[in-house]
Amino acid sequence: MLLDNRIFTVITWIIISLMLTGAGSSREIPDGIADSFNKGNSRDLARHFNNNIELVVLDNAEVYSKSQAELIIRDFFSANKPVKFAYLHKGGKEASRYGIGNLETGNGDFRVYFLLKITDGTPLIHLLRIELADDTL
């Protein structure tokens, strides 16, 4: 089941990447997102969340309010102290942006995926996925 989930995730992000590459500028991803991952700062990261966010952390997936999602991310950072975050890929089109990155922690590496949509001129995270990094995929 876990392998099926990872295959689905990889295929989904490949499709999103293919749909979104080429147009738009990746510089419109707020710098604060990478900074928040680097520092393990859930409050700063939550400032970039939409009012409701689809959040997948390891095997737990749900749609949460901004405040609920911030608590879940805070717990994740408490259990997995960030060491370094680096983008592997980012891109987008007119009304959306995405980022794929690697988060190194004291407990291992995680792959981070997020999708931002431009809402009232502001890019907000609508989907955030954190899963164990598996470089064999």
For each residue, the residues with C-beta under 8 A, 3 or more apart:
1: 4 5
2: 5 6 59
3: 6 7
4: 1 7 8
5: 1 2 8 9
6: 2 3 9 10 131 134 137
7: 3 4 10 11 137
8: 4 5 11 12
9: 5 6 12 13 113 129 131
10: 6 7 13 14 137
11: 7 8 14 15
12: 8 9 15 16
13: 9 10 16 17 100 113
14: 10 11 17 18
15: 11 12 18 19
16: 12 13 19 20 98 115
17: 13 14 20 21 89 91 98 100
18: 14 15 21
19: 15 16 93
20: 16 17 23 24 91 92 93 96 97 98
21: 17 18 91
22: 91
23: 20 92 93 94
24: 20 28 91 92 93 94 97
25: 28 92
26: 29 90 91 92 97 99
27:
28: 24 25 92 97 123
29: 26 33 34 90 92 97 99 116 123
30: 33 48 123
31: 34 35
32: 35 36 44 45 47 48
33: 29 30 36 37 45 48 99 114 125
34: 29 31 37 38 85 87 101
35: 31 32 38 39 41 44
36: 32 33 39 40 41 42 44 45 48
37: 33 34 40 45 82 85 101 103 112
38: 34 35 82 84 85
39: 35 36 44 82
40: 36 37 77 81 82
41: 35 36 44 45 77
42: 36 45 46 70 71 73 74 76 77
43: 46 47 70 74
44: 32 35 36 39 41 47
45: 32 33 36 37 41 42 48 49 70 73
46: 42 43 49 66 67 69 70 73
47: 32 43 44
48: 30 32 33 36 45 116 123 124 125
49: 45 46 53 66 69 70 124 125 128
50: 53 66 117 119 124 125 126
51: 65 66
52: 63 64 65 66
53: 49 50 63 64 65 66 69 125 126 127 128
54: 61 62 63 126 127 128
55: 61 62 63 64 69 72 73 127 128 129
56: 60 61 127 128 129 130 131
57: 60 72 73 76 129 130
58: 130 131 132
59: 2
60: 56 57 72
61: 54 55 56
62: 54 55
63: 52 53 54 55
64: 52 53 55 68 69 72
65: 51 52 53 68 69
66: 46 49 50 51 52 53 69 70
67: 46 70 71
68: 64 65 71 72
69: 46 49 53 55 64 65 66 72 73 128
70: 42 43 45 46 49 66 67 73 74
71: 42 67 68 74 75
72: 55 57 60 64 68 69 75 76
73: 42 45 46 55 57 69 70 76 77 128
74: 42 43 70 71 77 78
75: 71 72 78 79
76: 42 57 72 73 79 80 130
77: 40 41 42 73 74 80 81 82
78: 74 75 81
79: 75 76 107
80: 76 77 103 105 106 107 108 110
81: 40 77 78 105 106 107
82: 37 38 39 40 77 85 103 104 105
83: 104 105 106
84: 38 103 104
85: 34 37 38 82 101 102 103 104 112
86: 101 102
87: 34 90 99 100 101
88: 100 101 102
89: 17 99 100
90: 26 29 87 97 98 99 100
91: 17 20 21 22 24 26 97 98
92: 20 23 24 25 26 28 29 96 97 98 116
93: 19 20 23 24 96
94: 23 24 118
95: 117 118
96: 20 92 93 115 116 117 118
97: 20 24 26 28 29 90 91 92 115 116 118 123
98: 16 17 20 90 91 92 113 114 115 116
99: 26 29 33 87 89 90 112 113 114 116
100: 13 17 87 88 89 90 111 112 113
101: 34 37 85 86 87 88 111 112
102: 85 86 88 109 110 111 112 133
103: 37 80 82 84 85 109 110 111 112 130
104: 82 83 84 85 109
105: 80 81 82 83 108 109 110
106: 80 81 83
107: 79 80 81
108: 80 105 132 133
109: 102 103 104 105 132 133
110: 80 102 103 105 130 131 132 133
111: 100 101 102 103 130 131 132 133 134
112: 37 85 99 100 101 102 103 128 129 130
113: 9 13 98 99 100 127 128 129
114: 33 98 99 125 127 128 129
115: 16 96 97 98 125 126 127
116: 29 48 92 96 97 98 99 123 124 125 126
117: 50 95 96 123 124 126
118: 94 95 96 97 121 122 123 124
119: 50 122 123 124
120:
121: 118
122: 118 119
123: 28 29 30 48 97 116 117 118 119
124: 48 49 50 116 117 118 119
125: 33 48 49 50 53 114 115 116 128
126: 50 53 54 115 116 117
127: 53 54 55 56 113 114 115
128: 49 53 54 55 56 69 73 112 113 114 125
129: 9 55 56 57 112 113 114
130: 56 57 58 76 103 110 111 112
131: 6 9 56 58 110 111
132: 58 108 109 110 111
133: 102 108 109 110 111
134: 6 111 137
135:
136:
137: 6 7 10 134
